[in-house]
Structures are given as C-alpha cells and as structure tokens.
Amino acid sequence: MGRCAALVLAGGSGRRFGGEVPKQYLPVGGVPVIRRAVEAFMAHASIDRVQLVIRPEDIELYNAVFDGLALPPPVYGGDTRQDSARLGLESLVAMAPDSVLIHDGARPFVDAALIDRTLAALAGASAAVPALPVTDTLKRGDGGLVVETVSREGLWRAQTPQGFRFADILAAHRAAAGNALTDDAMVAEAIGLSIAIVAGSEDNVKITAADDMERAARALGQGGGQTRIGMGFDVHRFRDGDHVMLCGIAIPHDKGLEGHSDADAGLHALTDALLGAIGEGDIGTHFPPGEAEWQDAPSDIFLRHAGELVSSRGGVIVNLDLTVICERPKIGPHRAAMQARVAEILGIAPDAVSIKATTTERLGFTGRGEGLAAQAVAAVRL
C-alpha cells in the first residue's frame, strides 16, 4: 500500500473516567496508556509516520509522556472526535500517504498482528475495521425493563486502528464536517466506501472507565494494580519556643523546632514517603528551602501537594506509617489528633494513618534533647 501514516487521537478529556489527568496519560504497568499505543506503531515496519492529535491544554502532559521519542509536533484537535480526526488528516496532506490508520489513544494494547491484518485488507477495500463478533444475547430496554430481545446475527464490536486509503477518508471527512459521527468507519460509510471487517483482538481494550484500567493491568499480569512503597525521613533541631508542630498539631513544649517552614518533621517525612512511592523526588525538589515563598509556610501545603500528585497518577494511598523519634515532648496524648489531621489533609480514612513514637534510650542527638526525627513509610496503589 505504499507509504502509511498512523494517526493517534488523544483529544479526549476523560470525563467518564474521572480525575484531573485524562485517562490516556495515566500509566498502566508503569507506562502511560497512550505511549504504549504510539510505541507499537513506531515499532512497525510499515508505518512511516506517527501523528498525535491532542488537546491544547494537554501539551505539558504530552511533552512529559513522549520525552525522548522522535515524533512530529502534535496537532491540536477540535470540539468533537470527528473534528479531531479531520484536523489530523489535514496535517498529513503534505506527506500524502497512500494509507492511514486511525487509532484511539485510549487503546494501549494494539499489536503488530492487528496492524498487519488491517493493512492487508486495504488491498481489496477502501477501508478496513478490526472487529469482534457480538456473542452475548442483546436486550433493548426502556425505563429499566426489557422491551425486546435483539438479534445479534451479523453484529460486530468495532475497534481501532481503522485503516483507510488516505485520499478516500480525507474526502469523506471533509464532506462530513460538522456532523458528530462516532468513528471513522461511519464517516466512510456516509460516502459509500467499501469497508472490510478484519479480526480484532480481545486484548485490544479501550480505557473508558476506572474498571478498564484494572482490566488493562490484569492483561499485563499485574493483578489489577501496582503497589509502590516510599520512605521518608526528616530531622529538626530544637530552638527557643513554646511548642513544636507535628503532623499539623501544635504540641506544647519548652522548645520549638528550627526550620525554613514550620519545621513539621512528621509532615515532611510523610511528604517524602509519598513522593518516593511515585518517583517524584523529594520535598526540596518541589519546595526549595531557599525560596522566600516557603518561609514559615505550614507544612500541610507540602503533604497535600504530594497527595494530589498521587491522585494525578491514578493512584490511591493505601496507608501511611509514621514514627516520631524523641525523648520529649510526649506524643501519646496527641496521637489521635495528629492522625485525624493527616487524614484530613489527604482526604483518606483515619485508620489508614498510623502514628507511633519511640526514644533512642537517651543515645544520640535525640537522646540528648537536641532535636527530634521522624521516619515514614507510605504504600500507594497505582
């Protein structure tokens, strides 16, 4: 079929999935969904160019996800999927490929065999759609009640990549501009193009809802998720004062803690533990101690930021375990309040937060009453 381009559509906002980061940029098995799809096309010998179509507001995500890959600049999509596909096709006009594969960026597991089957079908048809036969009994419902059984004979579940002769699908999209057709095969149907059906793949799942991410993880043999562990440790020396801040609680004491922010060693250790679990550096990376902005800042800002980064990766905090190391002040009377405050900052259940205290039997700097330390462990499921 001569030169071939792959057009990967990633202009969706992921509203049905939920969360701040569109689903296509979330990791599955440690690799973003859309990068898995793009790498499959880049590795295929028949694909001469891979072109991404994205939302303008996702350009920073795009740059982070595709850092190091030799891709042409992305094209900005339109208000609908059909608009985005048409704009992507227009960007390929100068290349003038003989054929084009159009793929949903939310399908991470496209494989070489599926690409081969789709391209091969274009030898005898203007378009080719990978699909799976409908095997379940179909019911039409109304108001929560079954109205009738629908015959499944001749019905197929369409997938992507859908293949087309480039000139044909470009003309079809130009003719259909302004409509809201849900896939490119529908656009081809509208002008009467012949469309071949090729065998799809059950592994070629589309990430639409959170459950689909679990299914994708299971396809990688990961049991529906990945648990990551992070550790944090922080130390502050005592100075003159009348209280110390620990886990967002002001604990009366005859000394304070010295630090650029409020010197809350507990929240600092927890922040580093969460950042470590998702490979996001440490607290100083995000809040440099030399910047005046963080002078005397409350440390709940730091912990909340770390929690938001976990959420942006599609993760949840499983539990936190903090140990405060000091001779004084006594932590026990304040443990429940500290636990509740940490849970409130992160929006998690209090029983997911464990806070303990120990001494060093009067050994070392904590034993001499020169300061205190905190050590934290965080478990995060991605």
N, C-alpha and C positions, 0 to 999 in steps of 0.2 A: 504493500500500500504506500510505498514511498515514505516521505517524512511524516512523523507523527508527533503531536503535542498532547500533553496531559494537562487538563485544566482542573485544578482542585479548588472547589468552592468552600470558603470558610468565612462567609459573611454573616452567619447566624449569631444571635445574641445569647442563645441557650436559655431562654426564659423558662421553658418547661423543665430544664434541669435544675435551675436554682443556683444560687451562689453568685459571687461577684465576677468570677472569671468564666468566660464562655467555655463550654464543655470541650471544644476541640483543642484547647490549650492545656487542659488538665492532663496529668501523667497517668498512664496505665503501664504497670510494670516498669516504672521509672522513666518512661519515655513519653512525651506529650502525644496525645491521640493523633493530631494532625501531622506531626513529624514522622510517625510510623508510616502513614499513608504516603507522604511525599517521598520518603526514602525508598519505598517499594517501587515507585515509578522511576526514580532516578537510577535505580539499580538495573532496570530492564533495558536490554539492548535495543529494543525497537522504539524507545521513547527518546526523542531528540530534544525536547524542552518540557520543563515542568513549570507551569504558571499558576501562581496563587491569586485568589480573589478574596479580599478581606474587608472588614470594616475600618474606616479611617481611625476610629478611636482605639483600635487594637494594634496599632503599628509598633508600640513598645513591646507588647507580648510577642508579636511576630519576630521582631529583631532578636529577642532573647531566645525564642524557641529554635530559630533557624541560624543562629550564630555558627559560622564555620561551614555552612553549606553554600555551594555556588549556585545561587538562584537569581533569576532576573528580578527587578523590583516588583513588588506586588501591585496588583490593580485594585482600586477601590470599587466595591460593589454598590448596588442600588438598594432601593427600598424592599424589593422582593427577590426571591431566589431567581426568578426568570430574568429580572433586570441584571442581577449579578452575573448570570451565565452569559447574557448577551454582551455585557461590557467586557467580560473576559475573552470572549470570542473576537470582539473588535480589536483587542490588544494583540491578537495573533495574525491580523491581516497582513502586516509587513512580512511575517515569516512565511505565510501562505502554505501551511502544511497540507498534505494530502488528506490526512485523517486527524481526528481529535477524540480523545477520551475525556469525558466529563465525569468527575468523581466528587462525592460528598466528603468533605474533610473530616466528618464525624464517623467515617468508616475506617478504622485503623488497620484492619487485617486483610486488605486486598493483597493477593499473591500473584506471582508470575504466571501461574497456570490460568488463572481467571483473565488476566490481561491478554494472554495468548489466544484464548478461546474467543474473546470479544473482537480482537483484531482480525482473526481468521475469518469470522463471519462477515466482515465488511467486503470480502472478495465477491460475495454474491448478493449483497443487500446494501441499501443506503445507510442503514443503521443497525445496531445490534445491542440488545439489552440482556444482561445476565439476570436470571430469574429462577425462582424455586416454585414448584407446583404447590398449590394450596392443598393440604392434606386434612385439615380439621373441618368438621361439619360447621357450616356457616348459618347463623341466625340473624334475621333482621328484627330489631327491637323498637319499641315505642313506649315511652313512659315507664321503663323498667320491666316491660313484659315482652315475651316473644310474640312477634306478629306472624312470621313465617320462616320456614327453612329455605335457604338459598342454595341452589345447585352450585357445587364447586367445580363442576366439569369445565375444563378449559381455562380455569383461573390460575394466575401466577402472581407471586410476590416479587416485584421488580427490585433490583439492586443497582448499584453503580460499581465500576465505571460503565457508563453507557457510551458506545462507540458510534462515530458518525463520519461520513465523508465531509470534510470541513466546509466546502462551498455550500453543500446542501443545508447543513444545520445552521450556518450563518444566515443564509437566506430565510430559513424558517423562523429564526429568532427575530430577524428584522421585521418580518411580516406579522409576528405575534406580539410585537412590542406593546406594552400597556395592558396585556392580559395577565392573569395570575395563575398560570399553569404550573403544576407542582413538580414535574420532572421534564427532562429534555426530550424524552420519548413522546410525551404528549405534544410538545411543540412540533416534533417531526410528523406525528400523526395528523396534525392540523393541516399540513400541506400535502398529505397523501404519500409520504415516503414509505418505502417498504422497510419493515423492521423485523430483523431476525431475533429469535429467542435463543440464547445460549445458556448452558448450565451454570447456575450461580453456585454459591458456597454457603453452607450453614455457618462457617466461621466468619463470614464477611458481615459481622454485626454492625448495626448503626447505633451510636451512642445518642440516645434521646433523653432518657431519664436516669436518675441515680442508680436504679437497679441494673441498667445496661452496663454501667461501669463495673459493677460487681461481676456481671456475666463475662465482660471482656477480661477481667483479671483472672477469672476461673479458666478462660481459654488459654491463658498463659501458665496455667498450673499453679496459681498463687492463692487458691482458696478464697478468692473474693476480696483480697486486700493485702496490704503490706504493712507490717508493724515496724516502726522505726523507734529507736531509743536514743535519747540525748542526755548528756550530763552537763551540769553547771556548777561552778564553784566561785565563791566570792569572799573577800576579806576586807574589813574596815577597822581602822584603829579607833580607840576611844579618844575623845576630846572633852573639853568642858561643856556641860549641858545639863539638862534635867530630864531628858527622855531619849529613847532610841526608837527609830522607825523599823519595824519588822513586819513584813507581809502586809504593809499598808496600815498597820496599827501603831499608834504612839504608846509605847510602854514606858511607864515612869522608871527613871534610873538616875543615879547621881552623876552620870556622864552622858554625852551624846556620841554620835558617830561622825567621823570625818569623811567627807567625800564631795565630789563636784555636784552631784544631785542631792537627794535627801539621804543618800548612803544606806538605802534599804537593802542590806545584803541578801535577805530572803528573796525579795522580788528580783534582784539582779541574778541570783543563781537560777531561779526558775526561768527567767527570760533566756539565759544562755542555754539551759537544758532544752527548751522548746526550739530555739534557733538551731541547736545542734542536731535535733531529730530530723529537721528538714533540710539540713545542709546550707543554712543561711548565715554562716559566720557567727559572730558574737555580738554582744551588746554594743561594744565600741565601734563596730562596723556601721551600725545603724544610728547610733547616738554618740558621736565622737566626744570624749570628755573635754577636749579643748575648746568646744564651741560654747559661746556665752548663752545660747538658747537653752541649754540644759543645766545651767547654774541653778542649784536649789530646786530642780524640777522634781515633782512627785513621780516615784518610780512605777506607779501603776500605768503611766503612759507607755513605758517600755514593755511591760508584760502584755498589755492589751495589743500593742503592735505585733508582738510575736504570735499571739493567738490569732490575729487577723491574717498573718502570713500563712499559718497552718490552714485556716479555712480557705484561703485563696488557692491552695494546692489541692483542694478537695479532701482535706484531712479532718479528723476529729481527734480531740485529746482524750486518750483512754484513761490515764491517771497521772498524777504528779506525786512525788515523794520528796519531802524536804527535811533535812536535818540541820538544826542550828547548833553550833559548837561554841559554848561559852560557859564560864563559871557563874556569871551574873550578867543580866537580870534573869530571874526565873521565868521560863517560858510557859510552864504548865498552866498557870491561871489565865493566860491569854490565848491558848491554843485554839479554842473554839472560834474566837473572834477572828483570828488570823486565817483559819481555814475558810470561814464564811466569806472573808474579804477577797481572798484569792479566787474562790469560786465565782463571786460576783463580778470581778474584773474580767474573767474569761468566759463567763456565761456557761459554766459547767456545774454539775451537781457537787455539793459539798463533800459527798462521800467519795468523790474522785480525787480529793486532795488529802494527802497525809502530811502532818507536820509533827516532827519529833525534836527533842533536844538531848544533847549529851555534853559531857565535860571531857577534858583531857587529863583528869586526875591531877590538876594543878601543874601539869607539864606544859612547856612551850609558852608562846605568847598569849594564847587564850587562858592558860593556867595562871599566868602572872597578871591577868586582868588588863592586858594592853589593848585588847580588841576582841572581836568575835568573827566567826567564819560561818558560812552556810554552804551546804552541798545539796544539790538537787538532781533528781532523775525524772525524765519525762518519757512517757510512752505515747506515741502518736500513730493512729491508723490512717494510711493513705489509700 
